[in-house]
């Protein structure tokens, strides 16, 4: 992530994110897990935007949103074809951290 510091303790963070698929199984209720590995992509690309506030020298709080750019899975059911945006990963993160 690239960081721009408008003040000494606050940064605006921006940059690419790469994700790797490590698990492609889905379980509903007590049914056996279904493996969707052949329907999902192994690599996912996204753009992150967020901010970090340094509470002191070693402690920080961070907020970040990642917008998915890659369609990570093929339609599994016919009705999924119509909802294109739901095939991309996006997430929001809140972090509290310590620096060593």
Secondary structure, DSSP 4 states (H G I P E B T S, - for coil): -EEE-SSSSEEEEEEEEEEE----EE--TTSPPEE-GGGB-SEEEEEEEEEEEESSSSEEEEEEEEEE-SB-B--SSGGGGG-GGGGB--EEEEEEEE--
